[in-house]
Amino acid sequence: MTTMTRFADALMAAVNGDEGREAALARFNDRGWPTRRDEAFRYLDLRPLHGVDWALSGAQRADECVGLELPGAITLVFVGGRFDEAASDPMPEGVSIGNCHDSIAADVDPFTDLCLAACDQTLHIKIEAEVSLSGPLHIVHETRSDEPMLSAQRCVISAQANSSCVVVESIRLEGNVLCTPVTEISAAPEARVEFARIIDGTEDAWCCGTIAVRAEADAVVHASAIPFGGCVNRTRLESTLAGEHAHVDLRGLGVAGGNRHVETVLSVRHAAPDCTSNMLFKHVLGDTARASFTGRINVDEGAHGTDAVQTSRNMLLSDGAKAWSRPQLEIYADDVKCTHGSTTGRPDAEADFYLRARGIDPGTTASLLVWAFAAEVLDELEPSALRVQAASRLLDQLPGGDKLDPTVVAPDAEPDAT
């Protein structure tokens, strides 16, 4: 029996007659593992995943979880892709958790299908109408394995009418792990959701996940994806602005060295009139690291008054680093304003000279320039304690970063946030 057959048999046994999971498995089997012949994967070599005898993740010890330190947060813990209620905090009034079978991830890709097929627990977090959470919800995902392991985890966040919440999802992967997280955010009319996914992994870990957003009339959703560490980080973001005057802000920052690869695949659909969207994705690349960005804005017929901005910027710190950007527009309506832009280059030479001429050493100069480049993304993260820790992680990877103070990004942060 081949390893692929064993993996396929394990997936078939896992779906256990569930129609939705069977349909996802059928789609995955029909398409197979993606290759560079697939347009969506032309820059990413996935051959190391092919033919591996991936085991489905099982129960692990929740007391070994290590997440971000977010004072005042309500924490929900996933270990090995499974929700651990005993290790999680009770929900505050106005928030409930349960199961969910529906999905808003429309343009499903192979890794999303793999997650939907393999995941036997979907956590549905519902924020009731008119409820404004005073502190963040912190969803912690932790998976560790020395042997090849598939970790499939799915969360659905439903913000009801006129509610507001801050949700932070931190993913920590250790060992030979393929993680396929799917998080779906549904914002009802006039709801407001702040969401951030922080990914950290060892050099042999892969994370290929999806963030799907649906915003109804007058809803506002801010979603960020910040990958640190890992061999490959691929984030697919899809967003639908389904009601008038909805606004979606999508941001990402990828920092990579060595031979790592960071990839973002973005799809934003304006399906209603007078909606606005803003997309900003940045990469800082050293050594022989690579980054790829594909972003598409779709404006449906009748979605007049659309205002959409898409920006991709890449900073290369070495001759061996590479970045690819593919901004795309598809417009079927009049009276719209859609712009896209992409830049790739080295740190600003004049700024570098200015700082060195004032006695700042080369390492600290490089850190300052990278920090200034990344700040446009980091400064938008909520809560403030998350900004401090993301800035600290960035500085940890830079020469001279230890001479800079990450707390300046959040002067209102709690004293113990670092």
N, C-alpha and C positions, 0 to 999 in steps of 0.2 A: 504494500500500500504506500503511495507517495505521500509526502508531507502535505501537499495541497489537498489530497483526498482526505487526510485526517482532519485538516483544518475545516474543509467543507462539511465533513460529517459532524464535527463539533458544532458548527454554526446551525446546521439543520436540526440537530438535537436541541439546541438552545431555543430556537423559535417556538418549539413545542405547540404547533398548531395555531399560533396567533396570526390572524390574517394580515395585519399590518406589517408584522415582522417578516412573514413569509414573502410578502410583496417586495419589501426592501431587499431581502436576500435574493429573490429572483432577478431583480434589476442589477444587483451587484454581480451575480453569476453571468448574466447576459453580457455585461460590459467587460468583466474581468478586471484585473489590476491595470490601472492606467499606465500608458507608456508615453514617450515623447511624440508619438504619432498623434496623440490626442492634443488638440489645440490648447486646451486649458492647462496642459502639463508639459508644454514644449520646452520649458526652461528647467524642469526638475527631473532628475534621474531617480526613478523609483525602483530600479532593478534590485537594490539590496533588500527590498521587501518581498519580492516575488519568490515563491517556492518555500518560504519560511514556514515551519510548523508552529504557527502562532497558537498559543494556549489562551483560552478565555480566562480573564482574571477571576480570582476567587476571593474569599474573605481574607482580610489582612487586619493587622492590629491598628486600631484607631489611635491608640496612645502614642504611636510613633509619628503622627502627623505633625508637620512643621509648616505653618502658614505665615502670612503677613501679620504684623502686630497692628491691629486697628482698634484703638480704644473706643469702648462703647458699642462695638459691633455685635450683632446677633449672628452666631456662627452655625453654619450647616456643613457637616463633614461627610465627604465621600472618600472611601478607601478602596482602592482597586476597582473603581467604577461603581461601587455599591454604597447607597446611602446608609449612614450609621446614625440612627435616631438617638441611640443612647449617648453618643459622643457629641450630639448637637444641642444647641440651646433651644428652650421652648420659644414658640413664636409669640410676639407681642399681640395685643388686641388689634384686630383689624387685618391680621395676616394669617392665612391658613396654608397648609401644605397637604398634598394628596398626589394621586396619580393622574396622568394625562395620556391619551392615545392619539389625539389629533396633532397635526403638524402644520406649521406655516412655512416651512422650508420648501419653497416651490421648485426652484431649479436644482434638483437633487443631484449631487455628484457621488462618485463611488465611495468616498470616505464617509459621507453622510449616510448613504445606504448601509454601509458596514456598521456604523453606530446604531442605526435604527433596528438592524437585524440582531445585533449582538447584545444590545442593552435590555436587560430584564427589569430595570427599575427606572422610571421617569419621574423626577420630582417636579411637581407643579406648585409654584409659589404664587399665591393670589393675594394681591393687595386690594382691599375693599374700597369701594367708592368713597371719596372725600377723606380718605386716610392719608396723612403725611407722616412718614416715619421719621423719628427724631435722630436715629442713628443708622449706620449702614448695615445691610445684610451682607455677610461674608460667606461665600460658598468656597469651601476648601476641598480640592481634589488632590489626593496623594496616591501614587502607585509606585511600587518598588518590585523589581524582579531581576534575577540574574539570568533566567532563561527567557526566550522570546515570549512576550505576553501582550495580548490585545486588551486595552482598557477602554471600554465604551461607556460614556457617561452623558446623560441628557437631562437638561433642565428647561422648564417652561416657566417664564415669568409673565404673569398677567396683571397689569396695572389697570384697575377699573377707573371709571370716569372721575376726573378731577382729583386723582390720587397722585402722590409723589413718593419716590424712593431712590436710594442710592444702593447699588449692588456691585460688589467686588467679587470677582471669581479668580482665585489663585490656584494655579495648577503646578504641582511639583512632581517631576518624573525622575526616577532613579533606576538606572540599569537598562536592559534590553527591552524597552517598552515602546509600543505603538499606541498612542493615545488618539482617540477620535471624538473629542467633545463636541456636542451640539447644544447650543443655548439659543432658545427662541424667546423673543421679547415682543409682547403684544401690548400696545398702549391705546387704551380707549380714549374717547374724546376728552380733551383738556387734561389728560394725564401727563406726568413728567417723569422720565426715567433717566438716571445717570448710571451707566454701566461701564465697567472696565474689566478686561481679562488680562491677567499677568501670568506669563508662562515661564517656568524655569525648569531646566533639565540637565542631566549629565550628558556627556559627549556622545553616548550611544543611544539616546532617547529621541524618538520621533513624535511630533505632535501635528496632526492634520485635522483641523477642526472647522466648525461652522458657527457663525453668529448670524441669526436671521431676525429681522426687525419688521414689524408692521405698525404703522402709526395712523390712527384715525384722525378725524377733524380736530384741529387746534392742539393736537398732541405734540410733545417735544421729547425727542430721544437723543441722548448723547452716548455714543458707544466707542470705546477705545480698545485696541489690542496692542499689548506691549510684550513681545517675546524676548527673554533673556536666556542664554544657554540652550543646550540641546543640539543634536546633529542637524535636524531639519525642523523648521517651524513653518507650517503652511496654514494660513488663516483665510477662510472664505467668508466674506461678509455680503449678505444680500439684504436689501431694504426695500420696502414698498410703502410709499406715501399714499394712503388709501382714502384720506378725507381732506377736505379743503383746509388750507392754512396750516397743514402739518409741517413740522420741521424736524429734520434728521441731521445730526452732526456725527460724522464717522472719522476717527483719527487712529493713527498707528505709528509706532516707533520700533524699528528693529535694529538692535545692536549686535554685530556678529564679527568674530575673528576666526582664526584657524581656517578650517575648510567647511564652515557651516553654511547653510542656505536658509534664507528667510524669503517666504513668498506670500503675497497678498493677492487674492482674486476678489474683486469688488463689483457688485452689481446693484445699482440704485434705480428703482422704477418710480417715476412720477405718474400716478394713475388718477390724480384729481387736480383740479385747478388751484392756482395760487399757493402752491407749496414751495418750500425752500429746502435746499440741502447743501451741505458743505463737507468736502472730503479732503483730508490732509494726511499724507503718509510719507514718513521719512525713514531713511536707513543710514546707519553709520557702519562702514565696512572696512575691516583691516585684513592683513595677511592675504589669503586667497579666498576670503568669504564672498558669497554671491547673494544678490537680492533680485527678485523679480516682482513686478507690479503690473497687473492687468485690471483696468477700471473701466466700467461701462455705465453710462447714464442713458436710460431709456425714458423718453417722454411720450406717453400714450396720446392717442387722438383725443382731443377735448381737454387735455391738461394745460390749458392756457394760463399764462401768468407764472409759469415755472421759472424759478431762479436757482440754478445749480452751479456749483464751483467744485472742480476736482483738481488737486495738486499732488504731484509726486516729486520728492526731492531726495537726492542721494549724495552723501559725502563719502568720498573714497580716501582712505588714509594710507593706502599702499598701491604699488603698481600692479599687484596681483589681484586686487579686488575688482569685482565686476557688478554692474547693475543694469537691468533691463526694465523699461517702462513702456506700457502700451495703453495710453488713454483713448477712449472711444466714446462717441456720441451717436445716438439713434433717436431722431426727433420726428414725431408725427403730429405736431401741433404748431399753431402760430403764436405770436406774441410771447416768446420765451427768451430767456437769457441763460445760456449754458456756456461755460468756459472750462477749458482744461489746459494744464501746463505741466511740464516735466523738466527738471534740471539734474545734471550729474556732474560733479567736479570735485576738486580738492579744496581743503580749507582755504579761506581767503588769504592770499599772500600779503596784502597790504596790512590787514589786521594782525597777522602773525608778526610782521616787521615792527608794527607800532608797539605791540606788547613786549617784544624782546628788547626793543630800544629803550624801554623803561625798566630794564633789569629783571624781567620775569624770565625764569628758566624755561627751556624748550618744552619740557614735559608739562609744566603747569600751563604754558601758553596753549599747547594742543588741547588740554582738558577744557580750558576756558572756551575755545572756539567750538569744540564739540558740544559743550553744555549749552552755549548760546544757540546753536543749531537745533538742539533737541528740545529746548525750553518751550517752544511754541506748542508742542504736544504735551509735555509733562505738566505745564502750568494749568492745563484744563482738567486734570484728574481730580476727582473727588472720592473720598474726603481728603483733607489736607495731609493727614498722616500717610496716605498712599503716595502723595506727591513726594514727600520726604524720602520714603523708602525706595521709590522708583529712581529718584535722583541719586540716592546712595548706591544703588545697584549699578547705575550708569558710571558713576565715578570710580567704583571698584575695578572697572575694566579699562580705565584710562591711566596712562603714565602721568604722575603728578596729581591724580585725582584726590589723593589723600590730603592734599593741602587746601582743598576747597570744602566749604561747609554746605552740606545738602539742605540744611534747615532753612536757608534763605528763600527757598521756593515756597515755604509755607510758614510765615512768621506767626500765624495763629494756631499752629499745631500744638497738640498736647506735649508737655515736656518729655514724656517717655516714648514718643512716637518713633524715635530713632533706635 
